[in-house]
């Protein structure tokens, strides 16, 4: 008889609104998300002639943005037909290290070949930055027929406080019912205010993905899943006030979470590599 091999246990995906895609590593999460993004982009270009993509800042999506640039499998994303939007932006100049546009521009815009007129930064320092950005979105999408004039794909993350976009717990933009974009206070503590898409705009998108990776998000995922189980979907306003990410529920669209084992409650803790001993310096040979 052949030897029996012990299979690695597969953790149970947390029960969250929408669909949960659970993968072992960040690289595998990126592969799954990038493949779905590519498929959806080509479908939208075939149907509408273009693709409207809204990206988030922060450190979590950086591995995805880099993969889209260097992996030949994903360089087929139709950048020439893509309009690139920002989900949110800090109220800082474009050359500030905290600028989401600077991050996205340096990784994607400078290397993808996307036409510059199809890149839409937030002019966040303007007093009416939210009004300007909402107008730009509406005017750019206006040529599509009624009912199809919405974002095609929105990429979100989730903070340790369960915020998404720049919709922080108990902030005014969370309950905004009319505007598509709002200026919103930043998180507690020092830091700039934000310009953010509202839940009204996010929930009108065809496809909303939420990328959550890293063990520092595990406890938050557990709390969000427990709150979702208690509240149902869509979550009531008081629950969304505490867990803004639970305000995401696309109307006539798809919601999909992409999570790695490290962020998954009940998954084995990721093993940390043992530190390797430093090599001893070798004596230099005499000339």
C-alpha positions as semicolon CSV with decimal commas, in nm:
position;residue;x (nm);y (nm);z (nm)
1;X;0,000;0,000;0,000
2;X;0,118;0,352;-0,069
3;X;0,201;0,579;0,215
4;X;-0,073;0,803;0,349
5;X;-0,003;1,172;0,348
6;X;-0,166;1,410;0,592
7;X;-0,349;1,681;0,401
8;X;-0,316;2,038;0,514
9;X;-0,645;2,153;0,671
10;X;-0,840;2,405;0,468
11;X;-0,995;2,678;0,683
12;X;-1,362;2,767;0,653
13;X;-1,420;3,098;0,478
14;X;-1,586;3,359;0,701
15;X;-1,954;3,422;0,632
16;X;-1,965;3,770;0,485
17;X;-2,208;3,947;0,250
18;X;-2,151;3,848;-0,111
19;X;-1,898;3,585;-0,218
20;X;-1,576;3,505;-0,031
21;X;-1,265;3,396;-0,223
22;X;-1,020;3,249;0,029
23;X;-0,661;3,176;-0,071
24;X;-0,356;3,067;0,125
25;X;-0,116;3,348;0,041
26;X;-0,124;3,709;-0,073
27;X;0,017;3,599;-0,410
28;X;-0,274;3,359;-0,457
29;X;-0,522;3,629;-0,355
30;X;-0,367;3,860;-0,614
31;X;-0,391;3,591;-0,883
32;X;-0,761;3,530;-0,812
33;X;-0,848;3,899;-0,803
34;X;-0,644;3,988;-1,112
35;X;-0,801;3,706;-1,314
36;X;-1,153;3,821;-1,224
37;X;-1,063;4,184;-1,296
38;X;-0,926;4,095;-1,639
39;X;-1,235;3,893;-1,730
40;X;-1,471;4,169;-1,617
41;X;-1,274;4,440;-1,797
42;X;-1,289;4,261;-2,132
43;X;-1,660;4,190;-2,084
44;X;-1,732;4,560;-2,023
45;X;-1,526;4,671;-2,323
46;X;-1,717;4,428;-2,546
47;X;-2,051;4,548;-2,410
48;X;-1,998;4,922;-2,363
49;X;-1,680;5,007;-2,551
50;X;-1,490;5,109;-2,238
51;X;-1,421;5,010;-1,877
52;X;-1,455;5,233;-1,570
53;X;-1,226;5,119;-1,289
54;X;-1,204;5,277;-0,941
55;X;-0,895;5,193;-0,734
56;X;-0,808;5,240;-0,368
57;X;-0,483;5,349;-0,209
58;X;-0,301;5,203;0,089
59;X;-0,050;4,920;0,113
60;X;-0,289;4,623;0,068
61;X;-0,350;4,656;-0,310
62;X;0,012;4,737;-0,400
63;X;0,102;4,371;-0,479
64;X;-0,196;4,362;-0,716
65;X;-0,098;4,685;-0,892
66;X;0,258;4,562;-0,938
67;X;0,138;4,224;-1,071
68;X;-0,081;4,395;-1,329
69;X;0,229;4,568;-1,460
70;X;0,491;4,291;-1,468
71;X;0,293;3,969;-1,519
72;X;0,233;3,900;-1,892
73;X;-0,093;3,724;-1,807
74;X;-0,244;4,051;-1,688
75;X;-0,083;4,297;-1,922
76;X;-0,376;4,216;-2,152
77;X;-0,599;4,435;-1,938
78;X;-0,749;4,684;-2,188
79;X;-0,585;5,000;-2,056
80;X;-0,644;5,187;-2,383
81;X;-1,020;5,156;-2,320
82;X;-1,004;5,206;-1,941
83;X;-1,105;5,513;-1,740
84;X;-0,923;5,514;-1,408
85;X;-1,087;5,670;-1,100
86;X;-0,987;5,693;-0,733
87;X;-1,217;5,559;-0,463
88;X;-1,079;5,812;-0,216
89;X;-0,800;6,061;-0,168
90;X;-0,629;6,243;0,115
91;X;-0,647;6,622;0,099
92;X;-0,278;6,661;0,023
93;X;-0,087;6,778;-0,287
94;X;-0,011;6,526;-0,561
95;X;0,359;6,519;-0,472
96;X;0,288;6,423;-0,109
97;X;0,390;6,067;-0,015
98;X;0,041;6,015;0,130
99;X;-0,134;6,087;-0,200
100;X;-0,326;5,789;-0,339
101;X;-0,298;5,937;-0,687
102;X;0,080;5,948;-0,658
103;X;0,085;5,578;-0,564
104;X;-0,144;5,469;-0,847
105;X;0,021;5,700;-1,098
106;X;0,376;5,583;-1,028
107;X;0,286;5,213;-1,047
108;X;0,011;5,202;-1,311
109;X;-0,033;5,526;-1,503
110;X;0,338;5,565;-1,584
111;X;0,372;5,207;-1,715
112;X;0,038;5,077;-1,843
113;X;-0,004;5,291;-2,152
114;X;-0,340;5,424;-2,032
115;X;-0,419;5,751;-2,212
116;X;-0,364;6,044;-1,976
117;X;-0,704;6,194;-2,056
118;X;-0,862;5,875;-1,917
119;X;-0,691;5,912;-1,579
120;X;-0,907;6,105;-1,335
121;X;-0,728;6,235;-1,023
122;X;-0,911;6,402;-0,736
123;X;-0,814;6,768;-0,704
124;X;-0,836;6,720;-0,331
125;X;-0,702;7,059;-0,223
126;X;-0,991;7,245;-0,386
127;X;-1,267;7,368;-0,154
128;X;-1,525;7,191;-0,369
129;X;-1,313;6,884;-0,449
130;X;-1,607;6,648;-0,391
131;X;-1,841;6,846;-0,617
132;X;-1,578;6,860;-0,892
133;X;-1,515;6,485;-0,881
134;X;-1,883;6,395;-0,878
135;X;-1,936;6,618;-1,182
136;X;-1,642;6,456;-1,364
137;X;-1,783;6,106;-1,300
138;X;-2,132;6,202;-1,416
139;X;-2,014;6,383;-1,727
140;X;-1,777;6,104;-1,833
141;X;-2,040;5,834;-1,790
142;X;-2,321;6,042;-1,941
143;X;-2,273;5,912;-2,295
144;X;-2,375;5,560;-2,188
145;X;-2,743;5,483;-2,210
146;X;-2,955;5,534;-1,899
147;X;-2,910;5,254;-1,649
148;X;-2,562;5,166;-1,777
149;X;-2,403;5,491;-1,657
150;X;-2,226;5,349;-1,352
151;X;-1,880;5,236;-1,250
152;X;-1,788;4,892;-1,377
153;X;-1,544;4,783;-1,107
154;X;-1,458;4,922;-0,762
155;X;-1,164;4,788;-0,561
156;X;-1,191;4,842;-0,186
157;X;-0,988;4,750;0,118
158;X;-1,078;4,735;0,487
159;X;-0,904;4,901;0,780
160;X;-0,859;4,762;1,129
161;X;-1,159;4,974;1,234
162;X;-1,372;4,818;0,956
163;X;-1,369;5,135;0,745
164;X;-1,365;5,111;0,369
165;X;-1,288;5,384;0,114
166;X;-1,253;5,686;0,348
167;X;-1,581;5,604;0,519
168;X;-1,474;5,586;0,882
169;X;-1,700;5,477;1,168
170;X;-1,958;5,737;1,272
171;X;-1,852;5,997;1,013
172;X;-2,101;6,210;0,815
173;X;-2,035;6,060;0,470
174;X;-2,153;5,718;0,587
175;X;-2,517;5,828;0,593
176;X;-2,501;6,043;0,279
177;X;-2,805;5,960;0,066
178;X;-2,772;6,207;-0,222
179;X;-2,411;6,292;-0,311
180;X;-2,185;6,047;-0,493
181;X;-1,864;6,198;-0,353
182;X;-1,810;6,376;-0,020
183;X;-1,537;6,542;0,182
184;X;-1,513;6,344;0,506
185;X;-1,305;6,373;0,822
186;X;-1,003;6,145;0,842
187;X;-0,955;5,890;1,121
188;X;-0,906;6,013;1,479
189;X;-0,569;6,175;1,538
190;X;-0,353;6,397;1,324
191;X;-0,391;6,363;0,951
192;X;-0,568;6,520;0,655
193;X;-0,936;6,503;0,575
194;X;-1,042;6,288;0,280
195;X;-1,244;6,302;-0,039
196;X;-1,433;5,976;-0,079
197;X;-1,689;5,801;-0,293
198;X;-2,006;5,745;-0,093
199;X;-2,189;5,417;-0,046
200;X;-2,448;5,538;-0,295
201;X;-2,187;5,547;-0,572
202;X;-2,001;5,234;-0,460
203;X;-2,321;5,031;-0,439
204;X;-2,424;5,130;-0,791
205;X;-2,115;4,958;-0,939
206;X;-2,135;4,638;-1,140
207;X;-1,861;4,465;-0,944
208;X;-1,720;4,554;-0,601
209;X;-1,420;4,366;-0,466
210;X;-1,288;4,393;-0,111
211;X;-0,926;4,284;-0,068
212;X;-0,823;4,200;0,290
213;X;-0,487;4,042;0,372
214;X;-0,257;4,008;0,673
215;X;-0,296;3,877;1,026
216;X;-0,355;4,229;1,162
217;X;-0,698;4,217;0,990
218;X;-0,802;3,878;1,132
219;X;-0,975;4,011;1,443
220;X;-1,160;4,273;1,238
221;X;-1,283;4,011;0,990
222;X;-1,414;3,805;1,283
223;X;-1,601;4,106;1,426
224;X;-1,741;4,204;1,085
225;X;-1,860;3,848;1,015
226;X;-2,029;3,828;1,357
227;X;-2,198;4,165;1,305
228;X;-2,314;4,060;0,956
229;X;-2,465;3,738;1,098
230;X;-2,659;3,936;1,358
231;X;-2,771;4,218;1,132
232;X;-2,840;4,046;0,800
233;X;-2,795;4,217;0,465
234;X;-2,829;4,499;0,394
235;X;-2,709;4,601;0,739
236;X;-2,909;4,873;0,918
237;X;-2,763;5,219;0,959
238;X;-2,655;5,174;1,322
239;X;-2,449;4,867;1,228
240;X;-2,295;5,046;0,928
241;X;-2,202;5,332;1,163
242;X;-1,986;5,087;1,359
243;X;-1,876;4,865;1,068
244;X;-1,874;5,083;0,753
245;X;-1,765;4,794;0,527
246;X;-2,104;4,634;0,593
247;X;-2,263;4,926;0,409
248;X;-2,131;4,772;0,086
249;X;-2,405;4,581;-0,094
250;X;-2,408;4,648;-0,470
251;X;-2,757;4,693;-0,613
252;X;-2,773;4,482;-0,927
253;X;-2,399;4,409;-0,901
254;X;-2,163;4,160;-0,743
255;X;-1,975;4,185;-0,414
256;X;-1,669;3,964;-0,374
257;X;-1,421;3,944;-0,085
258;X;-1,063;3,829;-0,147
259;X;-0,899;3,711;0,176
260;X;-0,578;3,525;0,260
261;X;-0,535;3,266;0,535
262;X;-0,354;3,518;0,755
263;X;-0,668;3,735;0,769
264;X;-0,910;3,442;0,804
265;X;-1,042;3,365;1,155
266;X;-0,977;3,002;1,243
267;X;-0,701;2,953;0,987
268;X;-0,361;2,830;1,105
269;X;-0,133;3,111;1,203
270;X;0,114;3,171;0,919
271;X;0,452;3,028;0,999
272;X;0,726;3,282;1,039
273;X;1,057;3,196;0,880
274;X;1,328;3,122;1,133
275;X;1,605;3,379;1,128
276;X;1,906;3,249;0,944
277;X;2,249;3,284;1,106
278;X;2,459;3,553;0,950
279;X;2,757;3,415;0,757
280;X;3,088;3,468;0,927
281;X;3,310;3,716;0,743
282;X;3,587;3,536;0,563
283;X;3,945;3,659;0,599
284;X;4,056;3,849;0,293
285;X;4,326;3,669;0,096
286;X;4,659;3,842;0,090
287;X;4,751;3,993;-0,245
